[in-house]
Amino acid sequence: MRSTERLKADSHGIARAATLWRDGEAVAFPTETVYGLGADARNDHAIAGIFEAKARPSFNPLIVHVADLPAAEALVNWSDAARAVAQAFWPGPLTLVLPLRPGAGVSKLVTAGLNTLAVRMPAHPVARALLAEFGGPVAAPSANRSGRISPTQADHVARSLDGRIAAIVDGGAAEVGLESTILGFDGAPILLRPGGISGDELSAALGVPVVARSDGDGVSAPGQTASHYAPAADVRLDAKTWRGGEARLGFGPVECDLNLSAAGDLREAAANLFAHLHTLDACGAGTIAVSPVPRRGLGLAINDRLARAAAPRG
């Protein structure tokens, strides 16, 4: 097993991470959503290293992170609608799926055989400094073993991937705590994955309704596999009463082991979701029971992640 470096989010650590990316290595780094496992999006060998470290299905595409809009424009073809939402929400927790530009130079492993590319400009200052220092596109799924709970702290990454990747840049806890919203464009704008920006916010920015993706559609963007974000324990959803031996994840004014938000604040709940799942899973209970979470606003994204965590495992 290799040794994984733990890097500080200072000038030395940022320079070292960029050097490792240039050398074709995989490095975990903080974003405002969750920690990502990044590698040079143009390097087939480096991208294969991400799939190997995560044990990730090859049919699941990756999100490419860029430092600025010109870097994104070099990779994909833009529509007026895509440019409007990018200007409204970038940098931030929004991924756009757009037609791949011919000659973009992105590894075919990144797109998983699709003719589109998922691109995002993160807002986290450490992520932005890393991308600027590296000077190229970085493909980065969440920095955890495939299908497991997404990491919101460097320690979460280490528990999942220590010895499997070159380095972890420690930039503290993720602020949003949920993966980015993914928006595609196939005629009407399509919400491919709910996340830190709601469909209502996107609709307001575009001036037209955003259509939700059908669950029966095939994989067209990252994070759409049925079982995903799963702890080792089973997950029981919408628990209004507790059963003996369960780890209890509450929401609102309930007695529990950990509470996503005792005040019923969905933003607080989103930020706490993965960290609390990590903590309860480490206790060794066979089942994590979760209180009902309202299916509105950020609650739609929280329930999406919980449903995938509770789905049958392949």
Backbone bond lengths (Angstrom), bond angles and torsions (degrees), N, CA, C in turn:
res aa  C-N    CA-C-N  psi(-1)  N-CA   C-N-CA  omega(-1)  CA-C   N-CA-C  phi
1 M - - - 1.470 - - 1.525 109.66 -
2 R 1.334 116.45 136.97 1.455 121.37 -178.36 1.526 110.51 -77.51
3 S 1.331 116.05 166.78 1.457 121.36 176.14 1.528 109.04 -95.85
4 T 1.324 116.70 129.73 1.460 121.83 178.93 1.531 109.22 -96.74
5 E 1.325 117.04 121.10 1.455 121.21 178.87 1.527 110.27 -73.03
6 R 1.329 116.23 143.44 1.464 121.66 173.09 1.527 106.95 -107.79
7 L 1.323 117.77 111.87 1.452 122.59 -173.66 1.520 111.10 -105.68
8 K 1.330 116.57 140.87 1.456 121.21 172.84 1.525 109.43 -77.47
9 A 1.330 115.61 155.73 1.462 120.90 -179.99 1.527 109.55 -86.36
10 D 1.326 116.42 51.59 1.456 121.86 176.85 1.521 108.96 -115.87
11 S 1.322 117.09 -176.70 1.464 120.42 -175.16 1.528 111.76 -59.94
12 H 1.332 116.36 -38.71 1.464 119.69 179.21 1.528 110.79 -66.39
13 G 1.329 116.58 -46.24 1.454 119.57 -178.97 1.518 112.00 -64.94
14 I 1.330 116.96 -39.10 1.467 121.07 179.09 1.528 110.36 -65.60
15 A 1.323 116.96 -43.02 1.465 120.08 178.20 1.526 111.24 -63.83
16 R 1.326 116.29 -40.41 1.463 119.91 -179.97 1.528 110.86 -65.80
17 A 1.319 117.31 -41.90 1.461 120.47 179.17 1.524 111.03 -62.63
18 A 1.331 117.31 -43.21 1.464 120.81 179.20 1.519 111.12 -63.23
19 T 1.334 116.94 -37.56 1.466 120.71 176.86 1.523 110.86 -63.85
20 L 1.321 116.93 -42.88 1.463 120.35 178.32 1.525 110.87 -62.65
21 W 1.334 117.41 -39.80 1.473 119.93 176.05 1.527 110.42 -61.39
22 R 1.323 117.55 -42.61 1.465 120.01 179.58 1.529 111.21 -64.96
23 D 1.317 116.15 -27.39 1.464 121.18 178.83 1.527 112.54 -84.55
24 G 1.336 116.90 3.44 1.454 120.56 177.25 1.516 114.64 84.69
25 E 1.337 117.27 21.25 1.456 121.11 -178.93 1.535 110.69 -97.05
26 A 1.326 115.42 164.16 1.464 122.86 175.69 1.522 109.30 -101.53
27 V 1.327 116.59 131.02 1.461 122.65 -177.76 1.532 108.65 -131.69
28 A 1.331 117.18 131.76 1.460 121.68 176.16 1.523 109.08 -85.72
29 F 1.338 115.67 141.54 1.462 120.09 -176.69 1.527 109.65 -149.00
30 P 1.340 116.90 156.60 1.469 120.03 -177.29 1.512 112.02 -81.71
31 T 1.329 115.47 142.79 1.459 121.14 164.21 1.524 106.38 -127.38
32 E 1.324 117.29 175.96 1.459 119.28 -179.80 1.525 111.85 -71.52
33 T 1.347 117.79 -16.34 1.465 120.88 -178.95 1.522 109.79 -90.83
34 V 1.330 117.23 -73.66 1.467 123.45 174.47 1.530 107.24 -142.12
35 Y 1.322 117.26 175.59 1.460 120.12 173.98 1.526 109.59 -73.23
36 G 1.336 116.11 136.88 1.452 121.26 177.86 1.515 111.09 -107.00
37 L 1.328 116.11 153.78 1.463 122.02 173.68 1.522 107.33 -105.08
38 G 1.324 116.23 102.73 1.450 121.01 -169.89 1.513 114.30 -101.56
39 A 1.332 114.32 150.53 1.454 122.62 172.22 1.527 107.72 -154.92
40 D 1.335 116.11 162.15 1.457 122.30 -179.51 1.533 110.09 -57.80
41 A 1.334 117.05 116.60 1.463 121.44 -175.69 1.523 112.68 -66.52
42 R 1.339 118.54 -11.50 1.467 121.81 -178.52 1.523 112.56 -97.83
43 N 1.332 116.65 -4.45 1.464 121.79 -171.78 1.523 109.76 -107.09
44 D 1.349 117.30 107.75 1.465 121.35 -178.52 1.525 111.89 -55.60
45 H 1.315 116.03 -44.43 1.468 120.06 -177.01 1.527 110.99 -64.93
46 A 1.338 116.09 -40.75 1.463 119.95 179.52 1.520 111.08 -65.08
47 I 1.339 117.21 -41.90 1.465 120.56 -179.84 1.525 110.36 -67.61
48 A 1.315 116.75 -37.82 1.470 119.45 175.41 1.518 110.67 -59.88
49 G 1.342 116.24 -31.91 1.460 120.05 177.81 1.520 112.49 -66.25
50 I 1.335 117.53 -33.56 1.469 120.78 175.20 1.523 110.13 -63.53
51 F 1.333 116.38 -48.97 1.467 120.35 -179.62 1.534 110.73 -60.65
52 E 1.326 115.86 -39.29 1.460 119.42 -179.58 1.531 110.87 -67.27
53 A 1.327 117.20 -45.43 1.463 120.29 -177.90 1.519 111.60 -64.42
54 K 1.326 116.65 -37.91 1.461 121.23 -177.13 1.532 112.58 -88.27
55 A 1.345 117.44 -13.46 1.464 121.08 -169.58 1.528 109.02 53.61
56 R 1.340 115.17 48.28 1.470 123.47 -172.23 1.523 110.33 -93.12
57 P 1.353 118.58 135.78 1.461 120.21 176.89 1.528 111.24 -58.57
58 S 1.324 117.53 135.27 1.462 120.64 -174.91 1.524 112.59 -69.73
59 F 1.351 118.27 -14.48 1.459 119.67 179.25 1.520 112.57 -82.98
60 N 1.322 117.52 -2.11 1.459 120.91 -177.45 1.524 109.02 -97.15
61 P 1.345 119.16 111.02 1.464 121.12 -176.05 1.525 112.43 -68.73
62 L 1.333 115.17 167.30 1.459 122.41 -177.23 1.529 110.26 -114.01
63 I 1.324 115.75 154.80 1.463 121.75 173.94 1.526 108.81 -90.44
64 V 1.329 115.62 135.00 1.462 121.07 176.35 1.524 108.79 -99.38
65 H 1.319 116.05 127.63 1.469 122.87 -179.59 1.529 109.30 -99.39
66 V 1.322 115.57 135.70 1.459 121.33 -177.98 1.526 109.83 -128.02
67 A 1.335 114.87 159.02 1.466 120.23 -176.53 1.520 112.48 -81.95
68 D 1.340 117.95 -29.29 1.458 120.36 -175.03 1.523 109.95 -157.59
69 L 1.320 116.06 175.03 1.459 121.73 -176.94 1.532 112.72 -64.36
70 P 1.333 119.88 -42.89 1.467 118.52 177.40 1.534 112.86 -57.74
71 A 1.326 117.32 -35.09 1.464 119.73 177.92 1.519 110.68 -65.49
72 A 1.337 117.14 -37.55 1.461 120.29 176.76 1.523 111.12 -69.61
73 E 1.338 116.78 -39.26 1.463 120.77 -179.47 1.519 112.31 -62.80
74 A 1.322 117.49 -25.59 1.463 121.24 178.57 1.527 112.15 -75.24
75 L 1.331 116.96 -13.77 1.462 120.65 -173.96 1.521 113.65 -106.17
76 V 1.336 118.08 -31.74 1.466 121.14 -172.13 1.523 110.68 -134.89
77 N 1.340 114.79 159.85 1.463 121.09 174.32 1.525 109.22 -90.63
78 W 1.323 116.07 134.98 1.457 121.73 -171.70 1.518 112.04 -105.33
79 S 1.325 115.50 147.33 1.456 122.97 169.85 1.530 107.99 -109.16
80 D 1.321 116.26 167.01 1.468 119.79 177.86 1.526 110.84 -61.53
81 A 1.357 116.18 -38.93 1.460 119.71 -179.16 1.524 110.92 -65.72
82 A 1.323 116.48 -42.59 1.469 119.99 179.56 1.522 110.57 -62.88
83 R 1.322 115.62 -41.66 1.466 118.45 -179.77 1.531 110.94 -65.75
84 A 1.320 116.91 -35.25 1.465 120.32 -179.85 1.517 111.61 -64.32
85 V 1.335 117.76 -45.08 1.465 118.73 -179.33 1.524 111.37 -73.30
86 A 1.336 117.94 -31.97 1.458 119.95 175.79 1.524 110.69 -62.67
87 Q 1.320 115.74 -43.53 1.466 119.33 179.26 1.527 111.85 -66.12
88 A 1.350 116.39 -29.06 1.462 120.23 -178.95 1.526 112.33 -79.71
89 F 1.335 118.02 -34.33 1.467 119.99 -168.01 1.531 114.97 -124.60
90 W 1.320 118.69 -5.18 1.469 119.79 176.98 1.515 109.92 -97.31
91 P 1.322 117.71 143.42 1.476 126.14 -8.59 1.526 110.77 -70.00
92 G 1.329 115.58 145.49 1.460 119.67 -178.47 1.510 111.95 166.85
93 P 1.342 116.83 -175.90 1.469 122.26 -171.24 1.535 113.26 -82.34
94 L 1.339 116.72 53.89 1.460 122.60 179.13 1.520 109.77 -131.14
95 T 1.331 115.79 126.26 1.465 122.64 174.77 1.523 108.68 -108.91
96 L 1.322 116.40 135.05 1.460 122.32 178.04 1.522 109.25 -110.71
97 V 1.328 116.48 133.67 1.465 121.82 176.13 1.521 107.22 -104.07
98 L 1.334 115.76 115.09 1.457 122.37 -172.85 1.527 110.13 -134.17
99 P 1.352 117.79 162.34 1.471 119.74 179.85 1.525 111.71 -61.16
100 L 1.323 115.52 132.49 1.457 121.14 179.53 1.522 109.86 -67.08
101 R 1.309 116.72 131.38 1.459 121.20 -179.93 1.526 109.84 -76.06
102 P 1.329 118.69 132.40 1.470 120.38 176.38 1.522 110.88 -56.48
103 G 1.316 115.64 135.45 1.455 119.83 179.49 1.509 114.46 77.84
104 A 1.340 117.53 13.62 1.465 120.05 -179.52 1.520 112.15 -64.79
105 G 1.325 117.03 -25.52 1.455 120.58 176.53 1.505 115.09 82.59
106 V 1.332 117.36 10.67 1.469 121.25 -179.85 1.530 109.29 -79.52
107 S 1.322 116.57 138.59 1.460 121.57 178.03 1.521 110.58 -57.24
108 K 1.336 116.34 138.84 1.466 120.43 177.79 1.525 111.01 -64.53
109 L 1.320 117.70 -21.45 1.466 120.22 176.75 1.532 111.05 -66.00
110 V 1.318 116.72 -28.15 1.465 121.00 -179.24 1.521 110.86 -67.45
111 T 1.341 117.00 -42.54 1.463 121.07 -176.03 1.516 113.19 -86.93
112 A 1.335 117.89 -8.96 1.465 122.12 -178.99 1.521 111.52 54.17
113 G 1.335 115.87 37.48 1.453 120.64 175.68 1.509 115.00 84.66
114 L 1.332 119.26 -0.21 1.460 121.71 178.80 1.531 109.85 -83.56
115 N 1.334 116.27 160.27 1.469 120.23 177.53 1.525 111.55 -96.44
116 T 1.321 115.60 17.06 1.456 122.32 176.97 1.529 109.25 -122.21
117 L 1.321 115.23 164.48 1.458 121.27 178.71 1.523 108.85 -135.27
118 A 1.328 116.50 136.95 1.461 122.81 175.13 1.523 108.53 -91.05
119 V 1.338 117.16 122.89 1.460 121.50 -177.09 1.526 110.06 -128.23
120 R 1.327 115.06 149.66 1.465 120.66 -178.64 1.517 109.56 -152.29
121 M 1.329 116.02 146.59 1.457 122.89 172.47 1.525 107.78 -113.15
122 P 1.338 118.22 102.49 1.464 119.94 -176.03 1.521 111.86 -69.99
123 A 1.343 114.65 156.74 1.461 120.28 -178.91 1.525 112.75 -97.97
124 H 1.330 117.93 -18.02 1.467 120.44 -175.07 1.533 109.74 -60.95
125 P 1.327 118.23 130.27 1.469 119.81 -176.13 1.523 113.52 -61.26
126 V 1.325 118.38 -33.28 1.465 120.09 178.50 1.526 110.29 -69.89
127 A 1.336 116.60 -43.41 1.466 119.89 177.15 1.519 110.46 -59.70
128 R 1.316 116.78 -43.28 1.467 120.43 -178.46 1.529 111.07 -65.91
129 A 1.325 116.61 -38.92 1.464 119.79 177.65 1.525 111.19 -66.19
130 L 1.324 116.75 -40.55 1.466 120.85 178.20 1.522 111.45 -62.74
131 L 1.339 116.76 -46.32 1.461 120.44 -178.54 1.524 111.04 -65.19
132 A 1.321 117.10 -39.02 1.459 120.48 177.83 1.526 111.07 -65.36
133 E 1.327 116.30 -41.74 1.461 120.69 179.35 1.527 111.34 -65.50
134 F 1.339 116.11 -39.55 1.471 120.08 -178.79 1.528 111.13 -72.65
135 G 1.319 117.29 -41.01 1.451 120.87 176.17 1.512 115.80 78.39
136 G 1.322 116.92 24.46 1.460 120.09 179.22 1.514 110.97 -158.22
137 P 1.345 116.68 175.56 1.467 120.67 -179.11 1.524 111.89 -74.70
138 V 1.318 116.09 138.98 1.462 121.72 -178.74 1.531 109.07 -121.96
139 A 1.308 116.61 117.75 1.461 121.48 174.61 1.517 108.29 -79.65
140 A 1.344 116.94 132.93 1.464 118.56 -173.74 1.520 111.37 -154.68
141 P 1.333 117.11 101.28 1.463 120.19 165.15 1.525 109.07 -79.01
142 S 1.318 118.10 -179.45 1.457 120.26 177.42 1.529 110.03 -65.28
143 A 1.332 115.82 147.27 1.470 121.90 -171.99 1.524 111.35 -89.28
144 N 1.331 115.58 69.43 1.467 122.23 179.64 1.525 107.94 -152.56
145 R 1.334 116.44 163.46 1.452 119.42 172.97 1.525 109.18 -59.84
146 S 1.318 117.17 141.95 1.457 121.88 -172.68 1.521 111.78 -57.01
147 G 1.339 114.63 133.36 1.451 120.85 178.19 1.506 114.96 86.18
148 R 1.329 118.03 -9.96 1.462 120.86 -177.68 1.528 110.55 -91.77
149 I 1.344 115.09 179.66 1.461 120.50 -175.93 1.526 110.16 -64.06
150 S 1.318 116.43 133.66 1.459 120.38 179.17 1.527 110.77 -68.07
151 P 1.342 117.30 145.92 1.464 121.06 -176.23 1.520 112.91 -90.33
152 T 1.307 116.42 132.40 1.456 120.93 175.81 1.526 111.99 -112.71
153 Q 1.323 117.27 0.50 1.462 123.24 177.32 1.531 108.75 -139.79
154 A 1.310 116.09 156.03 1.465 120.23 179.61 1.525 111.70 -60.77
155 D 1.341 117.54 -34.75 1.462 120.23 179.39 1.528 111.38 -64.78
156 H 1.336 117.57 -33.46 1.463 120.24 176.02 1.529 110.30 -62.21
157 V 1.331 115.97 -41.77 1.462 120.58 178.45 1.530 110.13 -61.59
158 A 1.324 115.27 -46.34 1.457 119.69 -177.39 1.521 111.52 -61.40
159 R 1.328 117.70 -40.30 1.464 119.73 -179.74 1.522 111.66 -64.09
160 S 1.315 117.36 -29.70 1.461 121.22 -176.58 1.523 113.24 -92.90
161 L 1.347 116.88 -36.71 1.467 119.45 -168.17 1.519 114.59 -125.65
162 D 1.331 119.06 5.57 1.461 120.17 179.51 1.527 110.02 -57.42
163 G 1.320 115.72 131.14 1.463 121.02 -178.34 1.515 113.87 86.55
164 R 1.337 117.32 -6.10 1.465 121.05 -178.41 1.524 112.63 -110.33
165 I 1.348 117.51 -13.26 1.460 121.92 -178.02 1.521 109.36 -132.53
166 A 1.338 116.31 166.80 1.461 119.77 -174.01 1.523 112.87 -74.38
167 A 1.347 117.43 -40.23 1.462 118.53 -173.05 1.526 110.93 -161.65
168 I 1.344 114.36 162.06 1.461 123.46 173.12 1.523 107.24 -128.99
169 V 1.327 116.51 125.03 1.466 121.05 173.51 1.525 107.42 -91.87
170 D 1.320 116.93 118.47 1.460 121.99 -176.41 1.519 110.09 -89.81
171 G 1.327 115.79 106.54 1.460 120.88 179.60 1.510 113.49 -115.60
172 G 1.355 117.12 22.77 1.449 120.16 179.74 1.517 112.38 83.08
173 A 1.325 115.77 -170.10 1.459 121.33 -176.15 1.526 111.14 -78.93
174 A 1.341 116.04 143.96 1.462 121.64 176.64 1.522 109.21 -68.42
175 E 1.325 117.46 140.05 1.463 121.77 -175.09 1.517 112.09 -79.31
176 V 1.350 117.50 -45.38 1.460 120.81 -175.97 1.518 110.66 -78.50
177 G 1.344 117.21 -46.88 1.458 120.73 174.66 1.512 115.48 84.51
178 L 1.322 118.97 -4.66 1.460 123.94 173.48 1.518 108.51 -125.28
179 E 1.344 116.38 149.00 1.456 119.55 176.99 1.524 110.92 -60.03
180 S 1.318 114.98 164.81 1.462 120.69 -177.35 1.525 111.69 -65.95
181 T 1.312 114.77 151.10 1.460 121.64 166.89 1.530 108.08 -65.72
182 I 1.341 117.18 138.78 1.465 120.67 177.16 1.522 108.93 -115.06
183 L 1.336 115.23 124.55 1.458 122.19 -178.45 1.516 109.49 -119.59
184 G 1.343 116.60 128.07 1.455 121.93 175.97 1.514 110.73 -112.51
185 F 1.327 115.80 171.11 1.457 121.46 -177.91 1.524 108.70 -135.86
186 D 1.341 115.65 106.10 1.462 122.10 176.57 1.515 106.44 -135.79
187 G 1.334 115.96 78.98 1.455 120.61 -166.43 1.518 107.83 80.36
188 A 1.338 116.96 -97.50 1.464 121.53 175.52 1.526 110.15 -80.00
189 P 1.334 117.80 152.16 1.462 119.82 173.57 1.536 110.29 -61.37
190 I 1.327 117.22 137.29 1.458 122.20 -175.70 1.522 109.27 -122.66
191 L 1.323 116.49 127.36 1.461 121.35 175.66 1.527 107.95 -80.39
192 L 1.338 116.44 103.80 1.458 121.61 -176.06 1.520 112.20 -84.78
193 R 1.331 117.24 -27.76 1.464 121.29 175.78 1.514 108.48 -154.69
194 P 1.334 118.89 124.60 1.469 119.46 175.76 1.522 110.55 -69.61
195 G 1.308 115.44 153.18 1.461 119.43 -178.67 1.507 111.48 -164.65
196 G 1.334 116.17 -144.06 1.455 121.94 -172.05 1.513 114.81 -69.62
197 I 1.336 118.58 -15.84 1.455 122.97 174.56 1.524 107.55 -115.01
198 S 1.308 118.19 127.77 1.461 121.62 -173.34 1.523 111.74 -79.35
199 G 1.343 115.51 160.04 1.449 120.68 175.23 1.515 112.38 -60.75
200 D 1.333 116.96 -34.62 1.468 120.54 178.50 1.532 111.03 -64.76
201 E 1.335 116.73 -39.85 1.465 119.99 178.10 1.523 110.79 -64.70
202 L 1.339 116.31 -40.83 1.459 120.33 178.59 1.526 110.90 -65.52
203 S 1.331 116.34 -43.45 1.468 120.32 178.83 1.520 111.31 -60.26
204 A 1.331 116.24 -40.54 1.462 120.27 179.51 1.527 111.27 -63.92
205 A 1.337 116.52 -40.42 1.461 120.26 -179.47 1.523 111.94 -69.45
206 L 1.345 116.63 -34.82 1.462 121.27 -177.14 1.525 112.77 -86.39
207 G 1.333 116.35 -25.22 1.453 120.02 -176.03 1.510 114.14 79.10
208 V 1.340 116.72 9.49 1.473 122.35 176.59 1.519 108.05 -139.28
209 P 1.338 117.95 154.44 1.473 119.26 178.49 1.523 111.88 -64.39
210 V 1.327 116.10 142.85 1.458 122.32 173.36 1.522 108.02 -95.21
211 V 1.325 116.95 125.10 1.454 123.02 -176.76 1.522 109.57 -85.99
212 A 1.327 117.24 134.92 1.462 121.03 177.91 1.520 110.37 -78.53
213 R 1.317 116.46 142.56 1.460 122.03 176.25 1.514 110.56 -65.93
214 S 1.339 117.25 143.47 1.459 121.97 175.30 1.515 109.81 -78.78
215 D 1.333 117.46 137.42 1.461 121.26 179.62 1.522 112.25 -62.72
216 G 1.345 117.68 -20.44 1.456 120.57 -179.13 1.512 113.64 -82.22
217 D 1.326 117.43 -8.85 1.454 120.13 -179.86 1.525 110.52 -71.43
218 G 1.329 116.00 155.07 1.459 120.34 177.94 1.516 111.51 -72.49
219 V 1.342 115.55 177.61 1.459 120.95 179.51 1.525 109.09 -69.69
220 S 1.329 117.10 118.28 1.459 121.86 179.85 1.517 112.14 -124.01
221 A 1.329 116.64 -2.82 1.461 121.89 -178.40 1.527 108.11 -161.12
222 P 1.339 117.20 164.38 1.464 119.28 179.19 1.525 112.79 -61.22
223 G 1.343 116.66 152.81 1.459 121.88 171.07 1.503 115.45 77.70
224 Q 1.363 118.16 21.37 1.460 120.19 -177.02 1.520 112.97 -106.62
225 T 1.336 119.48 -1.76 1.457 119.37 177.41 1.520 109.29 -65.48
226 A 1.358 115.92 148.12 1.466 120.78 -171.66 1.517 112.09 -62.08
227 S 1.339 117.42 -45.79 1.464 120.71 178.26 1.516 108.27 -100.77
228 H 1.317 116.01 119.73 1.463 120.98 -173.87 1.520 107.28 -159.46
229 Y 1.318 117.97 158.18 1.465 123.03 176.48 1.537 111.51 59.66
230 A 1.338 118.54 30.42 1.461 120.92 -169.28 1.527 112.68 -93.24
231 P 1.340 117.69 134.22 1.461 120.98 168.96 1.525 110.37 -76.14
232 A 1.320 117.28 173.65 1.469 120.30 174.90 1.528 110.07 -67.55
233 A 1.323 116.82 -34.67 1.467 121.57 178.72 1.520 110.59 -71.94
234 D 1.334 116.36 155.51 1.456 120.58 168.75 1.527 108.66 -67.98
235 V 1.328 116.37 157.99 1.461 121.05 179.89 1.529 108.59 -123.38
236 R 1.325 116.86 126.28 1.474 122.64 176.96 1.519 108.25 -111.15
237 L 1.327 115.73 120.44 1.456 121.40 -173.05 1.525 112.38 -94.32
238 D 1.338 115.09 162.56 1.468 123.46 174.43 1.524 112.20 52.90
239 A 1.329 115.48 40.95 1.468 121.13 -178.39 1.528 110.49 -78.70
240 K 1.328 116.06 113.50 1.468 120.64 178.26 1.521 111.37 -95.39
241 T 1.332 116.77 -15.62 1.458 122.85 170.96 1.516 107.28 -134.77
242 W 1.328 115.81 158.46 1.461 120.72 -178.43 1.521 110.55 -101.75
243 R 1.325 115.71 151.47 1.454 122.25 175.75 1.524 109.47 -111.69
244 G 1.322 115.64 154.03 1.460 120.27 -177.89 1.507 112.24 -58.78
245 G 1.332 116.68 136.59 1.462 122.46 175.11 1.515 115.03 85.67
246 E 1.343 117.10 -5.86 1.459 119.41 179.54 1.527 110.99 -81.23
247 A 1.343 115.50 148.81 1.458 120.67 164.84 1.527 107.12 -83.26
248 R 1.329 117.71 132.35 1.467 121.71 -168.16 1.530 110.83 -109.08
249 L 1.336 115.91 114.44 1.461 122.10 178.06 1.525 107.95 -107.03
250 G 1.318 116.28 109.66 1.449 121.01 -173.01 1.512 113.97 -96.69
251 F 1.321 114.16 169.25 1.459 123.41 170.78 1.515 106.91 -146.80
252 G 1.325 117.14 127.74 1.450 120.41 -176.88 1.515 112.03 84.22
253 P 1.318 118.09 -166.79 1.468 122.28 -174.19 1.534 112.26 -80.04
254 V 1.331 116.51 74.27 1.463 121.42 179.06 1.525 109.47 -128.96
255 E 1.337 115.82 152.88 1.462 120.53 173.18 1.519 107.92 -76.62
256 C 1.324 117.40 129.16 1.465 120.48 -175.54 1.521 109.74 -161.93
257 D 1.325 116.22 175.61 1.461 121.03 177.22 1.525 111.33 -80.83
258 L 1.321 116.54 -43.93 1.464 122.42 173.72 1.524 107.68 -138.89
259 N 1.329 116.03 145.90 1.462 119.98 -177.54 1.526 109.76 -118.37
260 L 1.338 115.68 126.81 1.459 119.81 176.38 1.522 110.64 -60.14
261 S 1.313 116.82 -41.25 1.461 122.24 173.96 1.519 108.29 -166.13
262 A 1.315 117.02 107.03 1.459 120.53 178.79 1.529 111.19 -61.82
263 A 1.356 116.44 -27.34 1.456 120.86 -179.58 1.526 112.52 -85.03
264 G 1.341 117.05 -2.95 1.457 119.80 -178.21 1.519 113.96 74.51
265 D 1.330 117.04 26.74 1.466 122.78 -179.37 1.527 108.74 -88.06
266 L 1.324 117.71 115.24 1.464 121.03 -175.66 1.525 112.06 -67.86
267 R 1.313 118.28 -32.72 1.469 119.29 177.72 1.526 110.26 -66.15
268 E 1.326 117.16 -42.99 1.461 120.68 176.14 1.522 110.41 -62.82
269 A 1.331 116.88 -40.28 1.461 120.96 179.89 1.518 111.23 -63.34
270 A 1.323 117.73 -41.87 1.461 121.28 178.82 1.524 111.16 -61.94
271 A 1.335 116.15 -43.67 1.453 120.24 -179.36 1.526 112.05 -65.15
272 N 1.347 117.08 -30.64 1.469 121.05 -176.97 1.527 114.09 -90.26
273 L 1.335 118.50 -15.13 1.464 121.15 -166.78 1.518 113.65 -53.81
274 F 1.321 117.90 -60.02 1.458 119.70 -173.50 1.528 111.89 -69.81
275 A 1.343 117.08 -37.60 1.462 119.34 179.03 1.525 110.83 -62.45
276 H 1.335 117.43 -42.11 1.467 120.50 179.25 1.520 111.67 -68.07
277 L 1.323 117.80 -38.03 1.462 120.00 176.01 1.526 110.70 -62.61
278 H 1.329 116.55 -41.69 1.473 120.10 176.49 1.529 110.45 -58.32
279 T 1.328 116.76 -47.96 1.464 121.20 -176.26 1.518 111.28 -63.73
280 L 1.329 117.76 -46.33 1.467 120.81 -179.24 1.521 111.40 -68.02
281 D 1.316 117.14 -36.51 1.461 119.96 179.42 1.524 110.95 -64.60
282 A 1.336 116.16 -34.45 1.462 120.65 -179.66 1.525 112.27 -69.09
283 C 1.344 117.47 -15.94 1.472 120.68 179.35 1.526 112.28 -75.48
284 G 1.324 117.27 -16.59 1.456 120.38 175.26 1.506 116.50 89.37
285 A 1.325 118.41 8.73 1.466 120.21 177.78 1.525 110.07 -67.05
286 G 1.331 116.49 149.83 1.457 120.10 179.13 1.507 113.15 -74.52
287 T 1.347 117.08 -25.13 1.464 121.81 -177.93 1.521 109.86 -138.76
288 I 1.323 115.67 138.70 1.456 122.10 169.49 1.525 106.98 -106.99
289 A 1.322 116.74 117.01 1.467 122.06 177.95 1.529 108.60 -95.99
290 V 1.330 115.78 137.51 1.458 121.15 -174.02 1.525 110.24 -123.25
291 S 1.328 116.27 129.94 1.459 121.24 175.53 1.526 111.04 -60.47
292 P 1.333 117.72 156.07 1.466 119.70 173.37 1.524 110.99 -59.94
293 V 1.329 115.02 139.01 1.465 121.84 175.89 1.526 106.99 -119.05
294 P 1.330 118.78 130.87 1.471 120.53 -177.58 1.524 112.32 -55.52
295 R 1.324 115.24 139.61 1.465 120.81 -179.36 1.524 109.87 -95.00
296 R 1.322 114.83 69.29 1.458 122.61 177.74 1.521 108.36 -152.02
297 G 1.332 116.59 150.10 1.456 120.35 179.03 1.515 111.80 54.18
298 L 1.336 116.96 -132.33 1.464 121.03 178.17 1.523 112.17 -63.31
299 G 1.335 117.47 -19.44 1.452 120.60 177.11 1.518 112.80 -61.21
300 L 1.339 117.81 -27.62 1.464 120.62 176.98 1.526 110.01 -65.01
301 A 1.332 117.01 -43.61 1.461 120.27 178.65 1.529 111.24 -68.47
302 I 1.335 117.33 -40.37 1.465 120.55 178.70 1.521 110.08 -61.35
303 N 1.330 117.55 -45.98 1.463 120.67 179.74 1.523 112.07 -66.69
304 D 1.328 117.36 -33.03 1.469 120.05 174.73 1.523 110.33 -60.34
305 R 1.345 117.17 -46.99 1.467 120.14 -178.83 1.527 110.42 -66.28
306 L 1.327 117.07 -40.38 1.461 120.40 -180.00 1.524 111.18 -65.75
307 A 1.334 117.52 -39.74 1.463 120.33 179.38 1.521 110.75 -63.64
308 R 1.315 117.64 -39.66 1.458 120.37 178.36 1.535 111.37 -70.85
309 A 1.345 116.26 -34.27 1.462 119.65 176.19 1.528 111.26 -65.03
310 A 1.338 115.89 -31.30 1.470 120.57 -176.69 1.542 112.97 -91.29
311 A 1.330 117.65 -7.43 1.464 121.21 -174.66 1.534 111.13 -66.98
312 P 1.331 117.81 154.57 1.474 120.56 175.61 1.526 110.17 -56.94
313 R 1.301 116.76 139.20 1.468 122.70 -177.48 1.519 109.99 -92.20
314 G 1.332 115.35 136.88 1.451 119.86 179.06 1.506 112.36 -81.49
